[in-house]
């Protein structure tokens, strides 16, 4: 079985694939530093709780935006799962062309999402990932990654709001009943959620305008992507497993030795 791993700034998300079927997923919080033994033991314990033996994992593929934890993390996988993981990076065959000034600076998470969206939904496609940062990326009909937008994620904005103001509390991020809030908590929720919603719609429309596109699919993923997508017509599909499935597609391309 294949273990696909998405190392983000907030969480590490895992998916276990049996051939092309995603049979389980789990995550733990990013904590730097951990030792290789801590990573290995934690991963094995979670796999066993899910009903798997570490020996069930034959291959591992990783996309990471946290380079400072990768040495210990990959060492833990080698020691405890006895697999040498494939790490998505420069030179990895993905099936899409990176048409930017410096392809090496594009985050692996953005590339993996782009591959997944293009493989599943075709192009042109805009991928919106509501993670720690919110990213908006365009892939053309021919499968060229054109670049896009990086903006602060809704949780970053929320943290800045309550950490830099003396009297504003930490709140749950959700869609409020109205934009006309009558108390502080719902006023903050309205600002965060409707601000994110407005930004999302504007940036999607701006990308379409600048690219000269009218018929383009928009795919969203990431923790808060579901609630945002439910409140706008600018997003066509919410796919919570977009990144994990992208890792599967890239793994298959490496295994088969193909570009497409």
C-alpha positions in Angstrom: 0.0 0.0 0.0 1.0 3.6 -0.6 1.3 6.2 2.2 0.8 9.7 0.8 1.9 12.5 3.1 1.1 16.2 2.8 3.3 18.2 5.2 1.8 21.6 5.7 2.6 24.5 8.0 -0.1 23.6 10.5 -0.8 19.8 10.0 0.7 16.7 8.5 -2.0 14.9 6.5 -1.7 11.2 5.6 -3.7 9.0 3.2 -3.3 5.3 2.8 -4.0 4.0 -0.8 -4.7 0.4 -1.7 -4.0 0.6 -5.5 -6.2 3.7 -6.4 -8.6 3.6 -3.5 -8.0 6.0 -0.5 -8.9 3.6 2.3 -8.1 5.8 5.3 -6.8 9.3 6.2 -5.4 10.9 9.4 -3.4 13.8 10.5 -1.3 15.2 13.3 -0.2 18.7 14.2 3.2 20.0 12.9 5.6 20.2 15.8 9.2 21.3 15.2 11.4 19.8 16.3 10.6 16.1 16.8 13.2 13.3 16.6 13.1 10.6 14.0 12.0 8.1 16.7 9.2 10.4 17.8 7.9 10.7 14.2 8.3 7.0 13.5 6.7 5.8 16.7 3.8 8.3 16.3 3.2 7.2 12.7 3.3 3.5 13.6 0.9 3.9 16.5 -1.6 5.7 14.4 -1.4 3.1 11.6 -2.0 0.4 14.2 -5.0 2.2 15.6 -6.4 2.4 12.1 -6.0 -1.4 11.7 -2.8 -1.5 9.7 0.7 -2.9 10.4 3.6 -0.7 9.5 4.7 -3.6 7.2 1.6 -3.0 5.1 3.1 0.2 3.7 5.2 -0.6 0.7 5.8 3.0 -0.7 5.7 6.5 0.7 5.4 9.8 -1.2 5.7 13.2 0.5 5.0 16.8 -0.4 6.3 19.2 2.2 6.4 23.0 2.7 8.3 22.6 6.0 11.9 21.8 5.1 13.3 22.1 8.6 11.4 19.0 9.7 12.1 16.8 6.7 15.4 15.2 7.8 14.0 13.8 11.0 10.6 13.0 9.4 12.0 11.0 6.5 14.6 9.3 8.8 11.7 8.2 11.0 9.9 6.7 7.9 13.0 4.9 6.8 13.7 3.5 10.3 10.1 2.4 11.2 8.4 1.8 7.8 11.5 0.5 6.0 10.7 2.7 3.0 12.8 5.3 1.3 10.2 8.0 0.5 9.8 9.9 -2.7 9.8 13.6 -1.9 8.1 15.8 -4.5 10.5 18.6 -5.6 12.5 19.9 -8.5 12.9 17.2 -11.2 9.9 15.2 -10.1 7.8 14.0 -13.1 4.3 15.4 -12.6 2.7 15.5 -16.0 2.3 19.3 -16.1 4.7 22.0 -17.3 5.7 24.7 -14.8 5.4 27.9 -16.9 6.8 30.4 -14.4 9.9 32.5 -14.1 11.5 30.2 -11.5 9.8 26.8 -11.4 11.9 25.7 -8.4 10.3 28.3 -6.1 6.8 27.0 -6.6 5.7 25.1 -3.4 5.2 21.3 -3.8 1.7 21.6 -2.4 0.6 23.9 -5.2 2.1 21.6 -7.8 0.4 18.5 -6.3 -2.9 20.3 -6.2 -2.5 21.4 -9.8 -1.7 17.9 -10.9 -4.7 16.5 -9.1 -7.1 19.1 -10.5 -5.9 18.7 -14.0 -5.9 14.9 -13.9 -9.5 14.7 -12.5 -11.2 17.8 -14.1 -9.1 18.7 -17.1 -8.1 22.2 -18.0 -8.2 25.1 -17.9 -8.7 24.9 -14.2 -8.2 27.2 -11.2 -7.2 25.5 -7.9 -8.0 27.3 -4.6 -6.4 25.8 -1.5 -7.6 27.2 1.8 -4.7 26.2 4.0 -2.5 28.2 6.3 -2.1 30.4 3.3 -4.8 30.6 0.6 -3.4 29.9 -2.9 -5.1 30.4 -6.3 -3.4 28.7 -9.2 -4.2 28.4 -12.9 -3.5 25.4 -15.1 -4.2 25.8 -18.9 -6.0 23.4 -21.2 -2.7 22.1 -22.3 -1.5 21.3 -18.8 0.8 24.3 -18.1 0.9 25.7 -14.6 0.8 29.4 -15.1 1.2 30.6 -11.5 -1.3 32.5 -9.4 -1.9 34.2 -6.1 -0.8 33.6 -2.5 -2.7 35.4 0.3 -3.0 35.1 4.1 -5.2 32.2 5.1 -8.3 32.9 7.2 -6.7 31.5 10.3 -3.7 33.8 9.9 -6.1 36.7 9.6 -8.0 35.6 12.7 -4.8 35.2 14.7 -3.6 38.6 13.7 -7.0 40.1 14.7 -7.2 38.8 18.3 -3.4 38.8 19.0 -3.0 42.4 18.1 -6.1 43.9 19.7 -6.5 44.1 23.5 -10.2 43.6 23.7 -11.1 41.1 20.9 -11.5 37.5 21.9 -10.4 34.3 20.1 -13.4 33.0 18.2 -14.7 30.1 16.2 -14.4 30.8 12.4 -17.7 30.2 10.8 -20.3 31.8 8.5 -22.5 34.2 10.6 -26.2 34.6 10.0 -25.9 38.2 8.9 -23.3 40.8 7.9 -25.0 43.2 10.2 -23.6 41.9 13.4 -25.0 43.1 16.7 -22.2 41.9 19.1 -18.4 41.5 18.9 -18.1 37.8 18.2 -20.4 37.7 15.2 -18.9 41.0 14.0 -15.5 39.4 13.9 -16.9 36.2 12.3 -18.6 38.4 9.6 -15.4 40.3 8.9 -13.3 37.1 8.6 -15.7 35.0 6.7 -17.3 37.5 4.3 -13.9 39.1 3.8 -12.5 35.7 2.8 -15.6 35.1 0.6 -15.2 38.5 -1.2 -11.5 38.0 -1.7 -12.1 34.5 -3.1 -14.7 35.7 -5.6 -12.6 38.8 -6.7 -9.4 36.9 -7.2 -11.0 34.1 -9.1 -12.7 36.6 -11.4 -9.5 38.6 -11.8 -7.5 35.5 -12.8 -10.2 34.6 -15.4 -10.1 38.2 -16.7 -6.3 38.4 -16.9 -6.1 34.9 -18.6 -8.8 35.8 -21.0 -10.9 32.8 -19.9 -14.6 32.4 -19.5 -15.1 28.6 -19.5 -12.8 27.4 -16.6 -13.5 25.1 -13.8 -12.7 26.2 -10.2 -11.8 23.5 -7.7 -11.3 24.2 -4.0 -9.7 22.2 -1.2 -8.3 22.7 2.3 -9.8 22.9 5.7 -12.1 25.8 5.3 -12.7 25.4 1.6 -15.9 23.4 2.1 -17.8 26.1 4.0 -16.5 28.8 1.6 -17.5 26.8 -1.4 -21.0 26.3 0.0 -21.5 30.1 0.1 -20.4 31.1 -3.4 -21.1 30.3 -7.0 -17.5 31.0 -8.0 -16.3 27.5 -6.9 -17.6 24.6 -8.9 -16.2 21.6 -6.8 -14.9 21.1 -3.3 -12.5 18.2 -3.1 -11.1 17.6 0.4 -8.8 14.9 -0.8 -7.4 16.8 -3.8 -3.8 16.9 -2.4 -3.7 13.2 -1.4 -5.0 12.1 -4.8 -2.4 14.4 -6.5 0.3 12.6 -4.6 -1.1 9.3 -5.9 -1.0 10.5 -9.5 2.6 11.7 -9.1 3.6 8.4 -7.5 2.1 6.5 -10.4 4.0 8.6 -12.9 7.3 8.0 -11.1 6.5 4.2 -11.0 5.5 4.0 -14.6 8.3 6.3 -15.8 5.9 8.5 -17.7 5.5 12.2 -18.1 1.8 12.1 -18.9 
